[in-house]
């Protein structure tokens, strides 16, 4: 018995099917904006800047690849803590020797008690 579909792999997660046949799942801009908790215009700017990868859907529509959104979220989670450390508040130092000497001379002159 010849089994024509014997070469196909069984997959447990439907997302694996897209990767298996070379397709990338994409989302609407409104859904990406909801997931990233930002405005749709901001999502479009991220696509235009290359931060998110997407494709055109029709004349004006944009769809964003789901794996691109996941990668962006990963970068945003790791990026700020590595790239920019929180500045430590400056510690206030005590008066320098020169300022103590100046204060002493002003006291000697009677400028203040």
Beta strands, then each sheet from edge to edge (+ up, - down):
strand 1: 26-28
strand 2: 54-57
strand 3: 61-65
sheet 1: 1+ 3- 2+
end
